[in-house]
């Protein structure tokens, strides 16, 4: 039995479905479920007496996550979603100047800036891609921020962030990245990519749960509390959380000052278990596995003469998402679901997004049913 077959057995969803919609919601492996259950069993049997243990594990999660994206633990804060994180970032940056984004972005990346009244220029996509030169052409004297996803949810286009960050650094712009469609599937490194701000969640490729998200804020911006302050204050964002003095505000000088309310421990511990699970396998090996599966999928789609929307010409554009055209997309997705094959309708086509637990037989089954439907 290969190591991938052993990993597949840790995903019980594979017994019931051909699940190929990880860009929407990923099923979670058994070790992540077990970690989450341990928290609830502790609460069941010990109430709040384990608070200090939970706090320690939360800080361990912060360290594990920071290492995963090559950041300092001081630069990582916990949120509940990508939307919450992006709203925090928009609050800090929207007044500093205009924003460049693009027409492919998922609303979570853009709506917070529109809500703040930001002047946003939306770069047009060309063949499912967002080109660096078009972003460069959109920059003017008022531009201060570029907001972009590492991988676009509707086409699977992977942005070359090393190349793009050379432009934003040269022009003195903030680079704000949404890596929701890459974290857990592809290499992502905030230092390699010169990311200034980041917001993501836990329920997609990263194999965790709903109700947990993260922000990354580069340390140099955390040092200026007045220029980059939270949109809200919380006791949990204070430097000394155990002191309840309403006459003073003494906010933390780390990304934890953006954390709101009591910690969502179960989801944070789920995230820790997921990162440890992914790290044990190795993100490089996972990326190779996923790209191998998408390459196999592309072969099968070509055999069926189906038009692929995702840009494939260069390897650097490829991700775990493949989108292809068919007539009556919503109807096809529903018919596939009745056959226990789970995909999504996105970007004007059918989106397929295999993860590390999928195999070639899953792709074969999808291709066979597509052939029958055609």
Secondary structure as GFF3:
##gff-version 3
##sequence-region A 1 374
A	DSSP	alpha_helix	3	8	.	.	.	ID=ss1
A	DSSP	three_ten_helix	12	15	.	.	.	ID=ss2
A	DSSP	beta_strand	18	19	.	.	.	ID=ss3
A	DSSP	alpha_helix	30	46	.	.	.	ID=ss4
A	DSSP	three_ten_helix	47	50	.	.	.	ID=ss5
A	DSSP	alpha_helix	51	69	.	.	.	ID=ss6
A	DSSP	three_ten_helix	73	75	.	.	.	ID=ss7
A	DSSP	beta_strand	76	79	.	.	.	ID=ss8
A	DSSP	alpha_helix	82	93	.	.	.	ID=ss9
A	DSSP	three_ten_helix	94	96	.	.	.	ID=ss10
A	DSSP	beta_strand	98	102	.	.	.	ID=ss11
A	DSSP	alpha_helix	107	115	.	.	.	ID=ss12
A	DSSP	beta_strand	120	123	.	.	.	ID=ss13
A	DSSP	alpha_helix	132	138	.	.	.	ID=ss14
A	DSSP	beta_strand	143	149	.	.	.	ID=ss15
A	DSSP	alpha_helix	161	171	.	.	.	ID=ss16
A	DSSP	beta_strand	174	178	.	.	.	ID=ss17
A	DSSP	beta_strand	197	201	.	.	.	ID=ss18
A	DSSP	beta_strand	213	217	.	.	.	ID=ss19
A	DSSP	alpha_helix	219	222	.	.	.	ID=ss20
A	DSSP	three_ten_helix	235	237	.	.	.	ID=ss21
A	DSSP	three_ten_helix	255	258	.	.	.	ID=ss22
A	DSSP	alpha_helix	265	281	.	.	.	ID=ss23
A	DSSP	alpha_helix	283	303	.	.	.	ID=ss24
A	DSSP	three_ten_helix	315	317	.	.	.	ID=ss25
A	DSSP	beta_strand	322	324	.	.	.	ID=ss26
A	DSSP	alpha_helix	329	338	.	.	.	ID=ss27
A	DSSP	beta_strand	341	342	.	.	.	ID=ss28
A	DSSP	beta_strand	344	346	.	.	.	ID=ss29
A	DSSP	beta_strand	349	352	.	.	.	ID=ss30
A	DSSP	alpha_helix	360	373	.	.	.	ID=ss31
###
